[in-house]
Amino acid sequence: MPLQNRVDPFGAIHAVPERGLFTGNRGIIHDPETKTLLKKRWALPAWIICVCQFRDVRREPMGRNRKSDDHLGGKAGWTELFFLDEVTALAAGHRPCFFCQRERAKDFVGRFGHAFGIAEPRAPQVDKRLHKERLASGGKPPMLALEELASLPDGAMLADSGTAYALRGGKALRWSFAGYGPPSDFNLLEGKALALLTPATTLAVLQHGFRPVWHPTAEA
């Protein structure tokens, strides 16, 4: 059975076989004995995006990844979550990690500073804003009119009820855990109740030139 550690663009966590391009975390939110999630869905406001391969680090997903002197062989470390791509992780309210993705994290936070006129931006400032905006931590997605879609940056994600779409090159790509569907014209979304999934803070960073990593199916 797959572990419950795969994140959708709404920020919800599922148990599905597909793994995706990126991992990340929201702190320790699992029981290493059963490898199941606790009731809480985050342990801290810093929700990050990490690369799946970094140096020679080996981790056991939802296991014991913190060293300990006791006989149990370690305590639960952060809970590994997985994302189809960076576009998905950003929509869920995560941002690049300063440990394994330092240059991308600096780029993201730097563009955040430019977007909001902050001379010396810091990651905690980003996290504080994002935590109020993420759907999974209680944020309310703003509704969108069809004519607004053309002004949104590539990498923004929106939803029609439970169906998520990523915007790229003036087209909408339907999202799934396996990848993206073929690009569709915006007029195919006419008459639907559209909500913006990507947090406002992240949207501003995208509008200031941050380029997220896409799953290969977006290139089809």
N, C-alpha and C positions, 0 to 999 in steps of 0.2 A: 504494500500500500504506500502511495506517495505521502510524504510529510506535508503538513499544513504550513507551507512557508512560501507560497507563490503569491505575489501582489498584483492586483489589477489596477487600472488607472484611477479607480475610485478610492484606492487605499485599502480595500478589503483584502483579507488573506485567505487563500484557498489551498486545497490539497489536489493538485493536478500533476501529471507526469512531466510536463514540459518544464524546463529549467530556465532558459533565457540567457542573455549575454552578461548580466550584472547581478551582483549580490549587494547586500547592505544590511542595515539593522536599525532598530529603534530602542536598543538596550536589551536587557534580559527579560524575555516574555515567554519562556518555555520551561517545562519540567524535564530535566535530562533523563530521569528514570523512565518516563513513558514516551518521551519525545513528542509531546503534545503541547499546544499553546496553553498558557494560563488564560484567565478571563480577561486580563488587561491586554490591550493591543499596542501599548508603548510604555516605556519606563522613563523616558526623558524626552525633552523637546528637540534634541538633535537627531533627526532622521537622516541617515547618510546613504550614499551610493558608493559601493566599492567594486573593484575589479575582482573577477573570479580567480585569477592567478596572480599572486604577488610574492616575489622572491621564492623561498622554499617553504612557505607557510602551508601546513596541512591542517585542515579542520574537519571535525566530524559534525555534520549538520545536526543542530538541536541536541548535541551531546554535551560532554564535559570538556570545555576548552580553556578553562582557567586552572593554572597550576595550584596545587594544594599539598600540604604535608600530611593530610589525613589519608586513611586507608582506602577511601573511595576513589582515589585517582584523579582528583580535581573537582572543581565546582563548575556550575553552569557559566559559560561565557556568553557573550552577546548572541542573540538569536539570529541565525542566518536567514535572511529573506532573499527572494530571487525575483528578478524583473525581466520581462521580454527584452527591453532595451532602456536606454537612458530617457527617452521620451516618456515612456511609461512611468519610470521612477519619479521623474519630475512632476508629472501629473498627480501622482499619489502624494506629493509633498516632501519628497526627499531631495537632498542636494549633495554634490560631490564631497567625498571624504578627504580630509587634509593629510591623512597618513598614507594611503595607497594611491591617491590621485591628487597629489599636492598642487601640481600646476593647474589642473582643471579646477580645483577648488579655489585657488587664488584668482583664476580668471572669473569664475562665477561670482565670488564675493566682490571683486573689483568692479564688475559690471553692475552689481547691486548698488555699490556706492555711487557710481555715475548716474544710475537711474533715480536715486532718491536724494542726491546732493549731499552725500556723507563723505567727508574728506578722508577719514580713516575707518573704513568699514571693517567689521569683525563678524566672524561666523555666528556668534551668539545673537547678534542683531538680526541676522537672517532667520535663524531658528525661531526667535521670538515672534517675528511677523508671520512666518509660515505656520506656526502652531495654531494661530488664530484663524487661518485660512483653509487648512487641509480639511477635506470632507471627513476623513477618518478620525479627526480630533474635534469635530463639531462645527467646522466651517460651513457656511451656506453658499452654494455655487450661484453666481449671478446668471440670470437668464440672458440669452442672446437672440437678437433678431437676425434673420438670414442675411441681410445686407451688411451686417457687422463682420461676417466671416472673412471677407476679403482684406480687412485691415489687421487681422491677427497674424502673428509671425509663424513661420514654419516651426513645427514641434509643439504648438499648442494643441490641447486635446479638449474635446467637448463630448457631450452625451445627449442622446435622445432616449430618455428613460434609462434602461439598463444597457443600451448599446453605445459603446464608445468609439470615437473617431479621432484620428490624428490628422492635422492639416499640413499639407506639404505641396508646394508649387501650385497653389490655387485649387487644390483638389482635397477631398476628404477620403481618408483610408480607414476602412472599418477594422477595428482592433479585435484580436482574439489572443488566447494564450499561445497559440501556434504561430502567430504572425499577423500580417496585415493583408486585407483583401485588396482587389484592384481599385485604383483611384476612381472616385466618382465626382461628377460636377456638383457644386453646391445646391443647384436647383432641385436635386433629388431629395434634399432635406426640407424642402418647402412644406410649410404646414405642420412641421414637427416642433415639439417643445424642446428647445435646445438649451442646455446648461453648460457653462464653462467649467471644466474639471481642473485645468492647470491653475494653481494658486496665483493670485494677482501679483505677488512678489516675484514669482518665477516668470510669469508672463512679461513683466517689466525687464527682467534680465534677458529673456529671449529677444525682446524688442531692441535691446541694446547690444545685440550681436552675438550672444552665446549660442554656439552650434551644438546641439545634442547629438549623441550617437544613435543611429537608427538600426533596427533589425534589418537583415538583408532582404526580407520579403517586401520592404518598402521600396526597394529598387526595382522590383519586377514591373 
